[in-house]
């Protein structure tokens, strides 16, 4: 089990992965909007993290940060 874990650790620290993470976060933040009203920061950060991970792993934005912060059952699970 150590070999796959070591390989994954190497990938998480590669320059390519870091760039992909930064690009994904930038895209999410540029397209995300937040109303100037009180927000649940923990919920917003969870949504940002979920969208970012999905974009990196599957190349798809699940839209957790879309206007209105829609309920995404898979993300909540």
ABEGO torsion letter per residue (X at the ends): XAAAAAAAAAAAABAAAAAAAAAAAAAAAAABBBBBBBBBAAAAAAAAAAAAAAAAAAGBBAGAABBGGBBBAAAAX
